[in-house]
Amino acid sequence: SDPIFWGIVKAYLGADEVEKAMLLYQRFLSYFLASPWVEQSLYDIGQYYFGKKEYTNAASTFRQFLRTYPESELHEWVHFMLGESLFNQKDYLGATAAYQQVLEQKGRASLEPQVFSKLGYTHFYLKNYEVAIQYWEKLLADFPNLPEKNELLFWLAEASLLKQDYRKGVGFVDKLQGDATLYPKGLNSLGWYHFQRREWKEANQYFLKILNEYPQYQSTPSLFLMVGECYLNQNDYQKAKTYLMRLASMIDGNGDKDKAMYLLGWVAYREERFDEAIRQFQSLLESNPRSPYGDESQYWIGWSHFRKKEFHQAIEEFQALAQKYPESPYVPSALLKIGDGYYSLKRYAQAANSYSNMVRAYPKSKEAPEADFGILLCLLQEKKYDSFISRVETFLKRYPQHALASQALMQLGDYYQQERMKEKAVKTYRELITLFPNSEWAEDAQFRIAFLFMQDRRWAEAIEEMDKVVRHFPKGHLFIEAHVELGGLYLLLQDYPKALERYEWVIKNHPQHPLAKRAYLGMEEGYRNLGKTDQAEKILKELIAGFPQDDIQFEGQLKLGILFLTQKKYGEAVTAFSIAVRSPDERIASQAQFKLGEAYLEGENRELALIQFSKVVYLYPHYSDMLEEALLKLGTLYMAEKKIPEARQAYRKLLEKGKREDRKEVARKMLDQMEKGDIR
């Protein structure tokens, strides 16, 4: 009978003799064409394949069933199992269609919970998170007592987080409280949500909560690693080390232990504790020579030696990386650093050779242009100037858009400038500005053009070029300096109003900038030359008040004293010069000392004037101009006081130490008069 045939089919399937079962099914068809047992046999064969995880054969069998028995009462189950087979093959679109067919069958109530659940998963894997949420929420609403309710709540949280609905995700996780398995898993998902958004503090709150409240919870990656990385990314190295060291000390940390050891080395490197970094990385390599972090550890060992300026050891470590890990993505960088090591040792020929080898081995790597640029620098250091110039041209053709192309032109321009080939230097700088107007070197190139014109005293052209720095690079690092230089150029052209305008802008907008001090002094000169002594005095007092702890106050006092001297305010001049003589800059102190003597002399205090001029002679004998002037003043004063021996000594010293013939001639005449007794 047909049940017996079906029983035999089941027996064959139970014995894994599926081919015999299929043959018997074919015979079954010829005897019992319309029997429900025939349908059941084919369905069981499909189930057999599914149980064996032969999902392709299972799907094929279930499709055969649907074609052969379009009116079977098993359709609901067959569609469902077809969906399951396709789902396990990751054919989520096909599985969705099969599950939808189940819902359209008459007896769907028995499978509706499973179908809604599966439709949620298919849409989840298709990244249709909103649709997945709708199916799962409907399932929980229609069947509130499902055994797998908490698991669905977890996946609802996952789907919500993936569609960036954080608040809804938190709500679903909160409903898992009390579930010791899924609640910490949900908290972990919330932590990962923040971690992937680089919200380290928020992520760490969840990871730490799991560690504190569910210490037995295991995750991949380890929670100790996640907490350590969060602290690391917040630059809290001490706390990061605490958790990473706990993980590194575990007997079984899997790959996470290796990463913890690697990160401990990296933290030490970031803290510039290079010996400790080397120790950590070497410890990792010794404990697990096949660690996935082996090449990175070897790389940072090399870098640690390099940062310690132990270039020989650095070269050896980078060479070891290339030999031990030839397929590592760090090899091109290691080869580049070998060249850098030789360059730092001033072994330029070996450096150039290493750079060349790197370019030949990895011509398409991001390090290749840097290596080619290193060759340029080696040629420059070896003074192979023709080769250097030729190599720059080759570099520009090979890497026309690379950031180093502009620097190569800058190096060439600087070479021409140093060799006093000013026209070529200007031409090269202009080429840089034209080709790379947004380069970090464009501003420097423009400034250098202006500076070259300044060297040649071509003031008008220098102003035109310096003004381009101001107009074209308003956010550049030379912007303020360009304003100050323009002020100085206008002073040279005696265009004092424009000079004052530039200096005033600097003081108003950047009063604490180091160059503001030059602007104050420039404004004093401008006002003084315009005859505005009150304004000049005011600006000097502002300078002194604005930089009370800066040595610039001494120069300010010197200029203020000179201003008072011209106004015949001798007492105020003496006060200013008395402060200026304390300057650590002998150039300022010597002038102040001399001017202090003049102030006393003009104030008719000859005794103190003699003392100040004498100080110039014995304190600043190496400033010949100041020495000669002081000796002339001393000679005149001694003569006026009828102190002939002292006057004779001053004039003789002027003849001995002096350099200017006109002053020495004065000394000779005075000595001759003394010899002849022609002194009145």
Stockholm file with secondary structure:
# STOCKHOLM 1.0

chainA/1-680         SDPIFWGIVKAYLGADEVEKAMLLYQRFLSYFLASPWVEQSLYDIGQYYFGKKEYTNAASTFRQFLRTYPESELHEWVHFMLGESLFNQKDYLGATAAYQQVLEQKGRASLEPQVFSKLGYTHFYLKNYEVAIQYWEKLLADFPNLPEKNELLFWLAEASLLKQDYRKGVGFVDKLQGDATLYPKGLNSLGWYHFQRREWKEANQYFLKILNEYPQYQSTPSLFLMVGECYLNQNDYQKAKTYLMRLASMIDGNGDKDKAMYLLGWVAYREERFDEAIRQFQSLLESNPRSPYGDESQYWIGWSHFRKKEFHQAIEEFQALAQKYPESPYVPSALLKIGDGYYSLKRYAQAANSYSNMVRAYPKSKEAPEADFGILLCLLQEKKYDSFISRVETFLKRYPQHALASQALMQLGDYYQQERMKEKAVKTYRELITLFPNSEWAEDAQFRIAFLFMQDRRWAEAIEEMDKVVRHFPKGHLFIEAHVELGGLYLLLQDYPKALERYEWVIKNHPQHPLAKRAYLGMEEGYRNLGKTDQAEKILKELIAGFPQDDIQFEGQLKLGILFLTQKKYGEAVTAFSIAVRSPDERIASQAQFKLGEAYLEGENRELALIQFSKVVYLYPHYSDMLEEALLKLGTLYMAEKKIPEARQAYRKLLEKGKREDRKEVARKMLDQMEKGDIR
#=GR chainA/1-680 SS CHHHHHHHHHHHHHTTCHHHHHHHHHHHHHHCTTCHHHHHHHHHHHHHHHHTTCHHHHHHHHHHHHHHCTTCTTHHHHHHHHHHHHHHTTCHHHHHHHHHHHHHSTTGGGTHHHHHHHHHHHHHHTTCHHHHHHHHHHHHHHCTTCTTHHHHHHHHHHHHHHTTCHHHHHHHHHTTTTCTTHHHHHHHHHHHHHHHTTCHHHHHHHHHHHHHHCTTCCCSSCHHHHHHHHHHHTTCHHHHHHHHHHHHTCSCCHHHHHHHHHHHHHHHHHTTCHHHHHHHHHHHHHHCTTCTTHHHHHHHHHHHHHHTTCHHHHHHHHHHHHHHCTTCTTHHHHHHHHHHHHHHTTCHHHHHHHHHHHHHHCTTSTTHHHHHHHHHHHHHHTTCHHHHHHHHHHHHHHCTTSHHHHHHHHHHHHHHHHTTCHHHHHHHHHHHHHHCTTSTTHHHHHHHHHHHHHHTTCHHHHHHHHHHHHHHCTTSTTHHHHHHHHHHHHHHTTCHHHHHHHHHHHHHHCTTSTTHHHHHHHHHHHHHHTTCHHHHHHHHHHHHHHCTTSTHHHHHHHHHHHHHHHTTCHHHHHHHHHHHTTCSSHHHHHHHHHHHHHHHHHTTCHHHHHHHHHHHHHHCTTCHHHHHHHHHHHHHHHHHTTCHHHHHHHHHHHHHHCCCHHHHHHHHHHHHHHHHTCCC
#=GC SS_cons         CHHHHHHHHHHHHHTTCHHHHHHHHHHHHHHCTTCHHHHHHHHHHHHHHHHTTCHHHHHHHHHHHHHHCTTCTTHHHHHHHHHHHHHHTTCHHHHHHHHHHHHHSTTGGGTHHHHHHHHHHHHHHTTCHHHHHHHHHHHHHHCTTCTTHHHHHHHHHHHHHHTTCHHHHHHHHHTTTTCTTHHHHHHHHHHHHHHHTTCHHHHHHHHHHHHHHCTTCCCSSCHHHHHHHHHHHTTCHHHHHHHHHHHHTCSCCHHHHHHHHHHHHHHHHHTTCHHHHHHHHHHHHHHCTTCTTHHHHHHHHHHHHHHTTCHHHHHHHHHHHHHHCTTCTTHHHHHHHHHHHHHHTTCHHHHHHHHHHHHHHCTTSTTHHHHHHHHHHHHHHTTCHHHHHHHHHHHHHHCTTSHHHHHHHHHHHHHHHHTTCHHHHHHHHHHHHHHCTTSTTHHHHHHHHHHHHHHTTCHHHHHHHHHHHHHHCTTSTTHHHHHHHHHHHHHHTTCHHHHHHHHHHHHHHCTTSTTHHHHHHHHHHHHHHTTCHHHHHHHHHHHHHHCTTSTHHHHHHHHHHHHHHHTTCHHHHHHHHHHHTTCSSHHHHHHHHHHHHHHHHHTTCHHHHHHHHHHHHHHCTTCHHHHHHHHHHHHHHHHHTTCHHHHHHHHHHHHHHCCCHHHHHHHHHHHHHHHHTCCC
//
